Amino acid sequence: MILFSLQCSQGHVFEEWFTNGAEFDQRKAADALVCPECASHEIDKAIMAPNVARKGAAAPPVAPRCTPQGCGSCAFAGMHD
């Protein structure tokens, strides 16, 4: 399955699942894609940001260095060395 971001001729953006890239082409050729907001059949793929997986865990937040003991009034209180 693949999720495509789609856009109609009126600028409405929506997402739809397809079994593969060819299914989008087949459904577009058959005029089977419809905008859920305005019912337009003029649908194209919208620009999408790639979903890139990262290796390992996310880095922990960096605590601000208010004072050597910390300021004590923020979410990072007690995290200082």
KETORSE-66602 format. One line per 3 residues: number of its first residue (from 1); their letters; for each residue z, y, x of N, C-alpha, C. Coordinates in pm, 1 decimal, padded with zeros to 6 digits. Atoms other than C-alpha are relative to their C-alpha. Layout:
N
NUM = a = Z:Y:X:Z:Y:X:Z:Y:X | ... $
//
This chain:
81
1 = mil = 00000.0:-00118.2:00085.0:00000.0:00000.0:00000.0:00000.0:00123.8:00089.0 | 00006.4:-00126.2:-00072.9:-00073.8:00352.6:00112.5:00017.1:00114.5:-00100.5 | -00025.7:-00115.7:00084.9:00046.4:00681.9:-00034.6:-00086.8:00115.6:00048.2 $
4 = fsl = 00083.4:-00114.4:-00033.8:-00208.4:00962.9:-00041.9:00050.1:00121.9:-00075.1 | -00023.6:-00128.8:00062.9:-00138.4:01325.6:-00113.7:-00136.2:00046.8:-00049.0 | 00127.5:-00038.6:00060.9:-00412.9:01440.4:-00351.6:00007.3:00142.5:-00051.8 $
7 = qcs = 00006.5:-00136.6:00050.8:-00529.6:01782.0:-00467.5:-00119.8:00011.3:-00093.2 | 00110.6:-00020.3:00094.0:-00738.6:01877.2:-00770.1:-00070.5:00132.0:00030.2 | 00079.1:-00122.2:-00021.8:-00995.5:02155.4:-00788.5:00076.4:00126.5:-00038.5 $
10 = qgh = -00081.8:-00114.8:00039.4:-00728.8:02382.1:-00943.8:00114.5:00025.0:00097.9 | -00102.3:-00019.0:-00101.9:-00500.8:02341.2:-00639.6:00129.6:-00075.1:-00023.3 | -00121.3:00078.9:00024.8:-00241.8:02108.5:-00795.0:00005.3:-00116.3:00098.6 $
13 = vfe = -00018.3:00107.1:-00097.7:-00102.3:01866.7:-00535.9:00091.7:-00105.7:-00060.1 | -00080.4:00110.9:00049.8:00030.6:01523.1:-00629.9:-00024.6:-00120.5:00089.3 | 00011.9:00120.2:-00082.1:00077.6:01180.9:-00473.4:-00036.7:-00118.4:-00087.3 $
16 = ewf = 00034.8:00121.9:00072.3:-00063.8:00845.1:-00572.2:-00010.9:-00115.1:00099.5 | 00005.2:00119.9:-00083.2:-00036.3:00491.6:-00431.8:-00133.0:-00071.5:-00017.9 | 00122.8:00079.1:00000.1:-00342.9:00285.7:-00339.2:00024.1:-00126.7:00081.4 $
19 = tng = -00017.5:00123.7:-00076.4:-00373.5:-00071.5:-00213.2:-00055.6:00014.5:00141.1 | 00058.7:-00027.5:-00131.9:-00590.2:00055.0:00076.2:-00086.1:00125.3:-00011.0 | 00081.3:-00121.2:-00000.3:-00813.3:00346.1:00177.4:-00126.1:-00011.9:-00083.1 $
22 = aef = 00123.4:00020.8:00076.3:-01119.1:00194.2:00010.8:00023.1:00016.6:-00150.0 | -00027.7:-00014.0:00143.3:-00948.9:00193.4:-00328.8:-00012.1:00145.1:-00044.1 | 00016.0:-00141.9:00033.5:-00931.5:00575.1:-00321.8:-00148.1:00031.8:-00021.6 $
25 = dqr = 00143.5:-00026.9:00010.0:-01307.2:00591.6:-00259.6:-00059.8:-00061.6:-00126.6 | 00051.5:00067.7:00119.8:-01378.1:00339.5:-00539.0:00041.5:00072.0:-00127.1 | -00049.5:-00068.5:00120.2:-01159.9:00518.3:-00793.1:-00059.8:00138.9:-00014.0 $
28 = kaa = 00063.8:-00132.0:00004.5:-01306.0:00858.1:-00698.7:-00143.7:-00013.1:-00050.7 | 00138.8:00022.3:00042.6:-01661.1:00723.2:-00739.8:-00008.9:-00036.8:-00148.4 | -00003.0:00040.2:00140.7:-01565.9:00577.8:-01079.0:00057.6:00108.8:-00089.8 $
31 = dal = -00058.4:-00112.4:00073.4:-01416.3:00915.3:-01184.6:00131.5:-00041.3:-00066.9 | -00123.0:00054.2:00055.8:-01085.3:00733.2:-01238.0:00125.5:00070.0:00051.5 | -00114.9:-00076.4:-00047.8:-00859.5:00986.7:-01063.1:00015.8:00123.1:-00087.5 $
34 = vcp = -00026.2:-00110.4:00091.9:-00695.2:01244.8:-01288.9:00123.8:00076.6:00045.8 | -00114.6:-00084.1:-00032.7:-00466.6:01538.0:-01206.8:00101.4:-00008.5:-00114.6 | -00100.9:00009.0:00106.0:-00137.2:01491.0:-01396.2:00035.6:00134.6:-00063.3 $
37 = eca = -00033.8:-00132.4:00055.1:-00103.4:01869.8:-01448.8:-00109.3:00057.7:-00088.9 | 00107.2:-00066.2:00075.4:-00447.8:01980.0:-01570.8:-00110.0:-00095.0:-00045.8 | 00096.2:00103.3:00040.0:-00641.0:01653.2:-01624.9:-00136.4:00014.4:00067.7 $
40 = she = 00125.0:-00012.7:-00074.8:-00909.8:01756.1:-01374.8:-00035.1:-00133.5:00064.5 | 00047.8:00120.5:-00067.5:-01120.7:01471.7:-01236.7:-00058.9:00032.5:00136.7 | 00049.2:-00041.7:-00131.8:-01225.5:01672.7:-00929.6:00115.9:-00010.0:00098.0 $
43 = idk = -00114.4:00030.9:-00084.6:-00977.7:01512.8:-00689.2:-00046.5:-00032.8:00141.1 | 00025.0:00031.8:-00140.2:-00978.8:01501.4:-00309.3:00134.0:-00025.4:00068.4 | -00121.7:00019.8:-00079.2:-00729.1:01397.0:-00045.0:00045.2:00136.2:00051.4 $
46 = aim = -00057.8:-00122.7:-00054.1:-00496.0:01680.1:00053.5:00036.3:-00025.5:00146.1 | -00042.2:00013.1:-00139.4:-00398.2:01746.9:00413.9:00141.3:-00057.2:00000.4 | -00129.2:00066.8:-00006.6:-00107.3:01520.7:00503.5:00052.5:00001.1:00142.7 $
49 = apn = -00063.7:00015.4:-00130.9:00138.7:01520.1:00789.5:00023.2:-00148.9:00022.6 | -00021.8:00142.2:-00023.5:00156.6:01178.9:00954.2:00148.5:-00034.0:-00000.4 | -00137.5:00049.6:-00000.3:00472.6:00974.7:00909.1:00018.7:-00076.6:00129.7 $
52 = var = -00015.1:00058.8:-00132.8:00567.7:00902.4:01269.8:00142.3:-00051.1:00016.1 | -00132.5:00058.8:-00019.5:00854.4:00663.8:01330.8:00050.2:00034.0:00140.0 | -00061.0:-00031.3:-00128.7:01094.2:00752.0:01609.0:00070.7:-00123.4:00052.8 $
55 = kga = -00073.8:00109.8:-00061.2:01238.3:00502.4:01853.9:00146.1:00039.4:00012.5 | -00142.1:-00024.0:-00019.0:01614.9:00471.3:01858.5:00060.0:00088.7:-00107.2 | -00072.7:-00082.8:00096.3:01873.8:00668.5:01669.7:-00024.5:00148.1:00028.1 $
58 = aap = 00013.2:-00145.2:-00015.2:01855.8:01040.1:01611.2:00110.2:00051.9:00091.4 | -00098.4:-00060.3:-00090.7:02034.7:01255.8:01866.9:00111.0:00064.7:-00081.6 | -00109.1:-00063.6:00073.1:02379.1:01375.8:01757.4:-00013.3:00151.9:00007.7 $
61 = pva = 00008.4:-00146.4:-00004.2:02416.3:01745.0:01672.8:00072.2:00054.2:00122.8 | -00061.1:-00064.3:-00115.7:02501.0:01974.2:01960.3:00101.8:00100.8:-00049.9 | -00106.3:-00090.6:00042.0:02830.6:02151.7:01915.4:-00015.1:00134.7:00069.3 $
64 = prc = 00004.6:-00131.8:-00064.2:02830.8:02526.9:01975.9:00118.0:00015.7:00095.2 | -00106.5:-00022.3:-00098.8:03040.0:02647.8:02268.1:00065.6:00134.0:-00024.8 | -00069.1:-00124.8:00033.1:03255.3:02913.7:02105.3:00102.6:00034.1:00107.4 $
67 = tpq = -00103.3:-00012.2:-00103.8:03553.6:02867.5:02338.5:00020.9:-00139.9:00054.9 | -00025.1:00135.6:-00050.8:03667.5:02575.0:02554.3:00071.0:-00089.3:-00102.2 | -00070.0:00079.5:00100.4:03890.2:02461.7:02262.9:-00076.3:-00007.4:-00132.1 $
70 = gcg = 00072.6:-00007.4:00126.7:03633.9:02535.0:01991.4:00055.7:00111.5:-00085.2 | -00045.2:-00111.7:00083.3:03660.7:02799.8:01726.2:00091.5:-00047.6:-00112.9 | -00086.9:00053.1:00104.2:03826.5:02572.2:01469.7:-00041.5:00035.7:-00140.6 $
73 = sca = 00036.8:-00041.8:00134.5:03642.4:02728.1:01177.3:-00138.9:-00046.6:-00041.8 | 00134.0:00045.3:00037.1:03310.5:02545.4:01177.7:-00003.2:-00152.6:-00011.9 | 00017.4:00144.2:00018.7:03175.0:02195.6:01108.4:00014.2:-00075.2:00132.2 $
76 = fag = -00007.5:00064.1:-00130.1:03187.6:02124.9:01485.3:00141.4:00004.5:00058.0 | -00137.8:-00010.5:-00049.4:03564.2:02186.2:01517.6:00048.4:-00135.8:00047.6 | -00052.3:00123.9:-00057.0:03723.1:01921.2:01738.9:-00102.3:-00082.2:00075.1 $
79 = mhd = 00104.5:00076.1:-00068.4:03391.6:01806.5:01887.4:-00019.9:00046.0:00144.8 | 00017.7:-00052.9:-00135.9:03420.6:02007.8:02208.1:00066.1:-00091.3:00101.0 | -00055.1:00082.4:-00108.2:03490.2:01835.8:02539.9:00139.0:00044.6:00037.1 $
//
